[in-house]
Amino acid sequence: MSGRPNFPTIVKEKAGAHHKHASSLLSVLLSKINTYRLREFADGSEL
């Protein structure tokens, strides 16, 4: 059980790094979606 307390911190660090990476990917995706929607709106197909 000596190595047990270290495990959650390792998981937290990995999850934190993954979350940062995922959030950056998500922001890129959201900006692409927003650009696409703006383009559609400017095109008049949404109206």
C-alpha positions, 0 to 999 in steps of 0.5 A: 500500500506504500505506492498507493497514495502516489497513484491519484496524483499521477492520474490527476497530472495526466488528466490535467494535461489531457484536459488542457490538450482537449480544451485547446482542440475543442476551442479550435473546433468551436472557432471552426464551427463559428466561422462556418455558421457565420459563413452560412449566415452571411450566405443567407441560407440560414434565413 
